[in-house]
Amino acid sequence: MQVIKKLTGIAVLMAAMIVVAACSHTETYQEKRDKEISAINSFIAEKNVKVISEETFFAQDSVTDVSKNEFVLFEASGVYMQIVRKGCGEKLKNGETATVLCRFTEYNLKLGADSVTLSNEFLISSSLNPSYAVNPERMTITNTSGTYSGYFDTSSYMYLAYGMSQNSTSVLSGWLVPFAFINLGRPANDGDEVAKVRLIVPHKEGHLAAASNVTPYLYDITFERGR
């Protein structure tokens, strides 16, 4: 009888150790990465996105067919881009630096395709001063032989939300992808429209919070040349 009680006690102890081990499990990077890929694939399936290759994209004059909900996948970065409008004006020239104004809405794809986490197009619940939601982002973008770099103004919403704590004004790499393909202008005539894109940005091309949490974000963004 004592042997049975002893065995029962050992079994209970082992079960308890298994529970503790399970509760203390910390997600590995690969597990987080798998969830990121799953979130991106879920968005693609849910929204009936047609993914096209870079070869197809360039063959059709660097445009995406919005009627087919096309997004081009850039394999090296993992960024998906849909050009909704190329916009008025002209591309940023080699060696040129310009002020760029943009409106954007950010969605956390791990929370769902319609989960808005940040926007300067409309007010959302935020610990930040909501007055910033009525102002466009201000960025300074430079084209150096086809390589684009940029930084946010310190009054920008993206800086206040993600860059200020790390004292970083850098524009996330994913946001720089469209500048090789869109025009930067200011509407001056009837029918003129600013450039508009949609981006799926994986964590390695995103802001610091995205990188640390291995989280993909979707962005709707318009770009306009500033004064």
Solvent accessible surface area in square Angstrom, and as a share of the most:
residue,aa,sasa,rsa
1,M,166,0.74
2,Q,152,0.67
3,V,104,0.60
4,I,111,0.56
5,K,133,0.56
6,K,144,0.61
7,L,110,0.55
8,T,76,0.44
9,G,39,0.38
10,I,78,0.40
11,A,58,0.45
12,V,96,0.55
13,L,108,0.54
14,M,111,0.50
15,A,52,0.40
16,A,48,0.37
17,M,121,0.54
18,I,117,0.59
19,V,89,0.51
20,V,100,0.58
21,A,62,0.48
22,A,69,0.53
23,C,108,0.65
24,S,77,0.50
25,H,109,0.49
26,T,108,0.63
27,E,62,0.28
28,T,70,0.40
29,Y,124,0.47
30,Q,103,0.46
31,E,65,0.29
32,K,58,0.25
33,R,66,0.24
34,D,72,0.38
35,K,111,0.47
36,E,0,0.00
37,I,73,0.37
38,S,62,0.40
39,A,13,0.10
40,I,11,0.06
41,N,80,0.41
42,S,63,0.41
43,F,4,0.02
44,I,28,0.14
45,A,73,0.57
46,E,107,0.48
47,K,71,0.30
48,N,122,0.63
49,V,15,0.09
50,K,99,0.42
51,V,62,0.36
52,I,11,0.05
53,S,51,0.33
54,E,48,0.22
55,E,129,0.58
56,T,58,0.34
57,F,0,0.00
58,F,105,0.44
59,A,90,0.70
60,Q,60,0.27
61,D,113,0.59
62,S,22,0.14
63,V,58,0.33
64,T,9,0.05
65,D,50,0.26
66,V,69,0.40
67,S,105,0.68
68,K,114,0.48
69,N,38,0.20
70,E,7,0.03
71,F,0,0.00
72,V,0,0.00
73,L,33,0.16
74,F,22,0.09
75,E,131,0.59
76,A,100,0.78
77,S,20,0.13
78,G,21,0.20
79,V,0,0.00
80,Y,25,0.10
81,M,0,0.00
82,Q,5,0.02
83,I,7,0.04
84,V,45,0.26
85,R,69,0.25
86,K,54,0.23
87,G,21,0.20
88,C,25,0.15
89,G,54,0.52
90,E,92,0.41
91,K,87,0.37
92,L,6,0.03
93,K,115,0.49
94,N,107,0.55
95,G,63,0.61
96,E,45,0.20
97,T,76,0.44
98,A,9,0.07
99,T,38,0.22
100,V,0,0.00
101,L,28,0.14
102,C,2,0.01
103,R,82,0.30
104,F,0,0.00
105,T,2,0.01
106,E,0,0.00
107,Y,34,0.13
108,N,19,0.10
109,L,9,0.05
110,K,70,0.30
111,L,123,0.61
112,G,29,0.28
113,A,10,0.08
114,D,104,0.54
115,S,29,0.19
116,V,51,0.29
117,T,46,0.27
118,L,7,0.03
119,S,0,0.00
120,N,0,0.00
121,E,84,0.38
122,F,98,0.41
123,L,108,0.54
124,I,41,0.21
125,S,120,0.77
126,S,49,0.32
127,S,122,0.79
128,L,39,0.19
129,N,86,0.44
130,P,74,0.46
131,S,59,0.38
132,Y,63,0.24
133,A,4,0.03
134,V,99,0.57
135,N,72,0.37
136,P,46,0.29
137,E,2,0.01
138,R,101,0.37
139,M,2,0.01
140,T,31,0.18
141,I,0,0.00
142,T,38,0.22
143,N,8,0.04
144,T,83,0.48
145,S,93,0.60
146,G,49,0.47
147,T,94,0.55
148,Y,34,0.13
149,S,60,0.38
150,G,17,0.17
151,Y,118,0.45
152,F,8,0.03
153,D,58,0.30
154,T,82,0.48
155,S,57,0.37
156,S,4,0.03
157,Y,4,0.02
158,M,3,0.02
159,Y,21,0.08
160,L,26,0.13
161,A,37,0.28
162,Y,39,0.15
163,G,8,0.08
164,M,100,0.45
165,S,99,0.64
166,Q,115,0.51
167,N,129,0.66
168,S,36,0.23
169,T,43,0.25
170,S,79,0.51
171,V,9,0.05
172,L,11,0.05
173,S,55,0.35
174,G,0,0.00
175,W,0,0.00
176,L,25,0.12
177,V,34,0.19
178,P,0,0.00
179,F,1,0.00
180,A,42,0.32
181,F,25,0.10
182,I,1,0.01
183,N,30,0.16
184,L,2,0.01
185,G,7,0.07
186,R,82,0.30
187,P,66,0.41
188,A,88,0.68
189,N,107,0.55
190,D,152,0.79
191,G,75,0.72
192,D,45,0.23
193,E,90,0.40
194,V,23,0.13
195,A,1,0.01
196,K,61,0.26
197,V,0,0.00
198,R,57,0.21
199,L,0,0.00
200,I,0,0.00
201,V,1,0.01
202,P,4,0.03
203,H,16,0.07
204,K,116,0.49
205,E,31,0.14
206,G,18,0.17
207,H,15,0.07
208,L,84,0.42
209,A,31,0.24
210,A,1,0.00
211,A,46,0.35
212,S,78,0.50
213,N,85,0.43
214,V,6,0.04
215,T,7,0.04
216,P,0,0.00
217,Y,17,0.07
218,L,1,0.01
219,Y,1,0.00
220,D,24,0.12
221,I,0,0.00
222,T,25,0.14
223,F,0,0.00
224,E,43,0.19
225,R,56,0.20
226,G,9,0.09
227,R,219,0.80
